[in-house]
Amino acid sequence: PRSIGIKTFQELLRNKGMVERGHGPLKAALVKLAGESGKNCRKFLPLVLFADRISTKRTTGYSPYELVFGQRAALPIDLDIESYLGVDWEEVRDTTDLLVARSKQLERSEDSRRLAYERMMNSREESVRYWQEKNFGKFRHPLQSGDLVLAYNRSLEVQWGQLFAHKWNGPYRIVKQVQGGSYVLAERSLMGRAQT
């Protein structure tokens, strides 16, 4: 028997946290733009990442771009309609006026970051309350010998040709848990014998 580290699907989802949870929409957008093979992924990745960074987030009410730079990203449409992001450029006549206008933008960015932080913390508290209410009285039983599980195939995470492939193998039966928390798994062969 060989020992491999596995996690249950529920644990995996719970442990992925905020960072990986945000990757789902990015991956879905790449699949729509580049196709399931991911062959044009490198072409579309910068566009998808930029689009994500200028999109308003539910938790903060601001885009990451806006929180860093203190203003919305200037898109071609903004330049065409001459809104130019809240600065009255007719009033900017010299360097002093320019510095005043930019300082006002930066001042607004501090307020935006403070407000975004407050919104994010409120959103996190709401998420904690939601999960506590949803899972009240539930708890995960430890895996036992004989349970059916899936094993995560990490090698597919970095292969371009398999970028969007299914990354789970199995099902396997748990033979036993070894020291350190890993499990010995058995795969049923076509003959009905356990293969490990």
C-alpha positions in Angstrom: 0.0 0.0 0.0 1.1 3.5 -0.7 0.2 6.6 1.4 -1.1 9.8 -0.3 -2.4 12.9 1.3 -6.0 13.6 0.5 -8.7 15.8 1.7 -12.5 15.5 1.4 -14.2 17.7 -1.1 -15.9 19.7 1.7 -12.6 20.3 3.5 -11.1 21.4 0.2 -13.9 23.9 -0.5 -13.7 25.3 3.1 -9.9 25.6 3.1 -9.7 27.2 -0.3 -10.7 30.5 1.4 -11.2 33.9 -0.3 -8.3 33.7 -2.7 -9.1 30.5 -4.5 -12.9 31.2 -4.4 -12.2 34.2 -6.6 -10.5 32.1 -9.2 -13.7 30.4 -10.3 -15.0 33.3 -12.3 -11.6 33.9 -13.7 -11.3 30.3 -14.9 -14.9 30.4 -16.3 -14.1 33.6 -18.3 -10.9 32.0 -19.6 -12.8 28.9 -20.7 -15.3 31.1 -22.6 -12.6 33.1 -24.3 -9.9 30.5 -24.9 -11.9 27.3 -25.1 -11.7 24.2 -22.9 -8.2 23.3 -24.2 -6.8 26.5 -22.8 -4.6 26.9 -25.9 -5.1 30.7 -26.1 -5.1 31.2 -22.4 -1.9 33.3 -22.4 -3.5 35.7 -24.8 -6.6 36.2 -22.7 -5.2 36.0 -19.2 -4.0 39.6 -18.9 -7.4 40.9 -20.2 -9.4 38.8 -17.8 -7.2 39.8 -14.9 -7.4 43.5 -15.7 -11.2 43.2 -16.2 -11.4 41.6 -12.7 -9.3 44.3 -11.2 -11.4 47.1 -12.5 -14.7 45.4 -11.6 -16.5 46.4 -8.4 -16.4 43.8 -5.6 -19.5 43.0 -3.6 -17.6 42.9 -0.3 -16.0 46.4 -0.6 -18.2 48.2 -3.1 -15.1 49.3 -4.9 -12.8 47.7 -7.5 -9.2 46.8 -6.5 -8.0 49.3 -9.0 -10.0 52.1 -7.4 -8.7 51.2 -3.9 -5.1 51.3 -5.1 -5.2 54.4 -7.3 -8.1 56.3 -5.7 -10.2 56.6 -8.9 -11.9 54.4 -11.4 -9.8 53.1 -14.3 -10.0 55.4 -17.3 -11.5 53.3 -20.1 -11.8 54.5 -23.7 -15.5 55.4 -23.2 -14.5 57.7 -20.3 -12.1 59.6 -22.6 -14.7 59.8 -25.4 -17.4 61.4 -23.2 -14.8 63.6 -21.4 -15.9 62.7 -17.9 -12.3 62.2 -17.0 -13.0 60.9 -13.6 -14.2 63.8 -11.5 -11.5 66.4 -12.2 -12.6 69.7 -13.6 -9.7 70.0 -16.1 -10.9 73.4 -17.3 -9.8 74.7 -13.9 -6.3 73.2 -14.1 -4.1 76.0 -15.5 -0.7 75.3 -14.0 1.3 72.8 -12.0 -0.2 74.0 -8.7 -3.8 73.4 -9.9 -2.8 70.0 -11.2 -1.3 69.1 -7.8 -4.4 70.3 -6.1 -6.7 68.2 -8.4 -4.5 65.1 -7.9 -4.4 65.6 -4.1 -8.2 65.8 -4.0 -8.3 62.5 -5.9 -5.9 60.9 -3.4 -7.8 62.3 -0.5 -11.0 60.7 -1.9 -9.0 57.4 -2.2 -8.2 57.4 1.5 -11.9 57.7 2.3 -12.7 55.0 -0.3 -10.2 52.6 1.3 -11.5 53.3 4.8 -15.1 52.7 3.6 -14.1 49.6 1.6 -12.4 48.2 4.7 -15.5 48.7 6.8 -17.7 47.1 4.1 -15.3 44.2 3.7 -15.3 43.5 7.5 -19.1 43.7 7.6 -19.3 41.3 4.7 -17.0 38.9 6.5 -19.0 39.0 9.6 -22.2 38.4 7.6 -20.5 35.4 5.9 -19.4 34.0 9.3 -23.0 34.3 10.6 -24.4 32.8 7.5 -22.1 29.7 7.6 -22.7 29.3 11.4 -26.5 29.4 10.9 -26.4 27.1 7.8 -24.1 24.6 9.5 -25.6 24.8 13.0 -25.7 21.4 14.5 -23.7 19.9 11.7 -20.2 18.6 12.0 -18.0 16.5 9.8 -17.5 13.0 11.0 -13.9 11.7 10.6 -13.3 9.5 7.6 -13.4 5.8 8.4 -12.0 2.7 6.8 -14.3 1.6 4.0 -15.5 5.2 3.1 -15.5 6.1 -0.5 -13.3 9.2 -1.3 -11.9 11.1 -4.3 -8.2 12.0 -4.5 -7.1 15.4 -5.8 -4.5 15.2 -8.7 -2.3 18.3 -8.1 -0.1 17.5 -11.2 -2.9 18.8 -13.4 -2.7 22.3 -11.9 0.3 23.3 -13.8 -0.1 21.5 -17.2 -1.3 23.9 -19.9 -3.0 21.2 -22.0 -5.0 20.0 -18.9 -5.6 23.4 -17.4 -9.4 23.0 -17.3 -9.5 19.2 -17.0 -11.2 17.4 -14.1 -8.6 17.2 -11.3 -10.2 14.4 -9.1 -9.3 10.7 -9.3 -11.3 7.8 -7.9 -13.4 6.8 -6.2 -11.2 4.9 -3.8 -11.9 3.1 -0.5 -10.1 4.1 2.6 -8.0 1.2 3.9 -6.6 3.1 7.0 -5.3 6.4 8.2 -1.5 6.6 8.8 0.4 8.8 11.2 0.4 12.4 10.0 -3.2 12.3 8.7 -2.7 10.7 5.3 -4.8 7.8 4.1 -4.0 4.4 2.5 -6.4 4.1 -0.4 -7.5 1.0 -2.3 -9.0 1.0 -5.8 -11.3 -1.8 -6.9 -10.2 -3.7 -9.9 -12.4 -5.2 -12.6 -11.8 -8.6 -11.0 -13.2 -7.4 -7.6 -9.8 -7.5 -5.9 -8.5 -4.5 -4.0 -5.6 -2.7 -5.7 -3.5 -0.4 -3.6 
